[in-house]
């Protein structure tokens, strides 16, 4: 089954006319490497016996992700179809200079317009507004938000769905900092910054969430629509405010462990400006929520 999947995806890479600049021969070792990074996570057994299956919409903002997007879409398709789940991906590209949108258009031809929905924007306008934009076109009962750079592996999505079905909660958030979770590919400095940032945020905001800066989450659609109408922050603070607003609205929140892997292609967007913005935003949330 794995060999067949690798062969099919090799055809996919060829079908997009070499836009990614990567040979299909690189796929097998890449997928093998990704699987090894997540090998500590147990397989998920998800019951799909319900006669009326809900649909899941994935909001996928992109900016310069032409190399990552084909692999991400392949893995999303694999994760959903393995359990017979109904799904769609809303790709919100902010006019990427590397022509990510062209890759997305070719992926749409492969998977179909019902699975890959393209809703590009004219400029880089921020993560929060990307979710608001994509949410307008989502048809799913549940909304999943995640990074498009392969830091969040789609194989964890069934775990989110399983938790939501078992508890009936409004929000399921992935955590690197509970048993079974973790981080791979960061140096000690980056890990220290993340742990410190989350511990400080958890202490000040008292949301009951261990990974406030994470961005791998599942929401009931009406819940996310309400939250998006209230949240005003940008950048890394945006993710914290979503959880803070969810707590204020008394929405039920559950956590599941995930393994975060540093991006495979491209560069990390974390810098000094983001850290300063985080500190200012955290203090603002502390005094306003």
KARA-V984107 format. One record per backbone hydrogen bond with DSSP energy under -1.0 kcal/mol. NH is the residue of the N-H (numbers start at 1). CO is the residue of the C=O. E is the energy in kcal/mol with one decimal. If there is no record, write none. Layout:
# KARA-V984107
NH_CO_E, NH_CO_E
This chain:
# KARA-V984107
5_1_-2.2, 6_2_-2.4, 7_3_-2.2, 8_4_-2.6, 9_5_-2.2, 10_6_-1.8, 11_7_-1.8, 12_8_-1.8, 13_9_-2.4, 14_10_-1.8, 15_11_-2.2, 16_12_-1.1, 17_14_-1.6, 18_13_-1.1, 19_16_-1.3, 21_18_-1.2, 26_23_-1.9, 27_24_-1.5, 30_26_-1.7, 31_27_-3.2, 32_28_-2.3, 33_29_-2.2, 34_30_-2.5, 35_31_-2.6, 36_32_-2.0, 37_33_-1.6, 38_34_-1.1, 41_38_-2.0, 56_86_-2.2, 57_142_-2.8, 58_88_-2.6, 59_144_-2.7, 60_90_-2.9, 62_92_-2.4, 69_65_-2.8, 72_68_-2.5, 73_69_-2.7, 74_70_-2.0, 75_71_-2.4, 76_72_-2.4, 77_73_-2.6, 78_74_-2.1, 79_75_-2.4, 80_76_-2.4, 81_77_-2.5, 82_78_-1.5, 84_81_-1.0, 85_80_-2.5, 88_56_-1.7, 89_115_-3.3, 90_58_-3.2, 91_117_-2.8, 92_60_-1.6, 94_62_-1.9, 99_96_-1.7, 103_99_-1.2, 104_100_-2.4, 105_101_-2.4, 106_102_-1.6, 107_103_-2.1, 108_104_-2.2, 109_105_-1.2, 110_106_-1.2, 111_107_-2.8, 112_108_-2.4, 116_112_-2.4, 117_89_-3.0, 119_91_-2.7, 121_93_-3.0, 130_126_-1.3, 131_127_-2.0, 132_128_-2.0, 133_129_-2.4, 134_130_-2.7, 135_131_-2.6, 137_134_-1.4, 141_55_-1.7, 142_55_-1.8, 143_219_-2.8, 144_57_-3.1, 145_217_-2.6, 156_153_-1.9, 157_154_-1.9, 159_156_-1.0, 160_156_-1.4, 161_157_-2.3, 162_158_-2.7, 163_159_-2.1, 164_160_-2.3, 165_161_-2.5, 166_162_-2.0, 167_163_-1.9, 168_164_-3.0, 170_252_-1.1, 171_252_-2.0, 172_218_-2.7, 173_254_-2.7, 174_216_-2.8, 175_256_-2.5, 181_178_-2.6, 182_258_-2.0, 184_260_-2.8, 191_187_-2.2, 192_188_-2.4, 193_189_-2.3, 194_190_-2.1, 195_191_-2.8, 196_192_-2.4, 197_193_-2.6, 198_194_-2.5, 199_195_-2.5, 200_196_-2.6, 201_197_-2.2, 202_198_-2.7, 203_199_-2.0, 204_200_-2.3, 205_201_-2.8, 206_202_-1.5, 217_145_-2.2, 218_172_-2.9, 219_143_-2.9, 220_170_-1.9, 221_141_-2.3, 224_220_-2.1, 225_221_-2.4, 226_222_-1.9, 227_223_-2.4, 228_224_-2.8, 230_227_-1.6, 231_227_-2.3, 241_237_-2.6, 242_238_-2.0, 243_239_-1.3, 244_240_-2.4, 245_241_-3.1, 246_242_-2.0, 247_243_-2.2, 248_244_-2.1, 249_245_-2.1, 250_247_-1.6, 251_246_-2.6, 254_171_-2.4, 256_173_-1.8, 258_175_-2.1, 260_182_-2.8, 261_151_-1.7, 262_184_-2.5, 264_149_-1.0, 275_271_-1.7, 276_272_-2.3, 277_273_-2.4, 278_274_-2.2, 279_275_-2.1, 280_276_-2.3, 281_277_-2.6, 282_278_-2.7, 283_279_-2.0, 284_280_-2.0, 285_281_-2.5, 286_282_-2.3, 287_283_-1.8, 288_284_-1.3, 289_285_-2.3
